Amino acid sequence: MDDQFLMEIMEINEKLAEAQNEAAIEEIESTVRAKQNEFTEHVSKAFEQDDFEKAKEILTKMRYFSNVQEKIKLKKTPL
């Protein structure tokens, strides 16, 4: 995993941890959803080109964002 990507994930997780209202959470969720859509397009292209290493890398990144999406769901769900 490249350092820039890991920093991006850390920043998103920090923003989510600090989010105090629904609007802040929605903004983070929108960013994560956009990234997931972007990765979906890229992974499709990688598979079409039989570039399985690239597809594996993208799928790994998607998993990180999927974990963030789960954290968002938990934060939105009242205890």
C-alpha positions as CSV (number, residue, x, y, z in Angstrom):
1,M,0.0,0.0,0.0
2,D,1.4,3.4,-0.9
3,D,1.9,6.0,1.8
4,Q,-0.4,8.6,0.2
5,F,-3.3,6.1,0.2
6,L,-2.7,5.2,3.8
7,M,-2.6,8.8,4.8
8,E,-5.9,9.4,3.0
9,I,-7.5,6.6,4.9
10,M,-6.1,7.8,8.2
11,E,-7.4,11.3,7.5
12,I,-10.9,10.0,6.6
13,N,-11.0,7.9,9.8
14,E,-9.9,10.9,11.9
15,K,-12.6,13.1,10.3
16,L,-15.2,10.4,11.0
17,A,-14.1,10.1,14.7
18,E,-14.3,13.8,15.1
19,A,-17.6,14.2,13.3
20,Q,-20.2,15.8,15.6
21,N,-23.2,15.9,13.4
22,E,-25.1,14.2,10.7
23,A,-24.0,16.7,8.0
24,A,-20.3,16.0,8.7
25,I,-20.9,12.3,8.6
26,E,-22.9,12.6,5.3
27,E,-20.0,14.6,3.8
28,I,-17.5,11.8,4.7
29,E,-20.0,9.2,3.4
30,S,-20.3,11.0,0.1
31,T,-16.5,11.1,-0.3
32,V,-16.2,7.4,0.5
33,R,-19.0,6.5,-2.0
34,A,-17.3,8.6,-4.7
35,K,-14.0,6.8,-4.1
36,Q,-15.7,3.4,-4.2
37,N,-17.4,4.3,-7.5
38,E,-14.0,5.4,-8.9
39,F,-12.3,2.2,-7.8
40,T,-15.1,0.1,-9.3
41,E,-14.5,1.6,-12.7
42,H,-10.8,1.1,-12.4
43,V,-11.1,-2.5,-11.2
44,S,-13.4,-3.3,-14.2
45,K,-10.8,-1.8,-16.6
46,A,-8.0,-3.8,-14.9
47,F,-10.0,-7.0,-15.3
48,E,-10.8,-6.2,-18.9
49,Q,-7.1,-5.8,-19.6
50,D,-6.2,-9.0,-17.7
51,D,-4.1,-6.8,-15.3
52,F,-4.8,-9.0,-12.3
53,E,-2.1,-7.4,-10.1
54,K,-3.6,-3.9,-10.7
55,A,-7.1,-5.4,-10.0
56,K,-5.8,-6.9,-6.7
57,E,-4.3,-3.6,-5.6
58,I,-7.6,-1.8,-6.4
59,L,-9.6,-4.4,-4.6
60,T,-7.4,-4.0,-1.5
61,K,-8.0,-0.3,-1.5
62,M,-11.7,-0.9,-1.9
63,R,-11.7,-3.1,1.2
64,Y,-10.2,-0.2,3.2
65,F,-13.0,2.1,2.0
66,S,-15.5,-0.7,2.8
67,N,-14.3,-0.8,6.3
68,V,-14.7,3.0,6.6
69,Q,-18.3,2.6,5.2
70,E,-19.0,0.1,8.0
71,K,-17.7,2.6,10.6
72,I,-20.0,5.3,9.1
73,K,-23.0,3.0,9.5
74,L,-22.1,2.3,13.1
75,K,-21.6,6.0,13.8
76,K,-25.0,6.8,12.2
77,T,-26.8,4.1,14.2
78,P,-27.8,5.4,17.7
79,L,-26.9,3.1,20.6
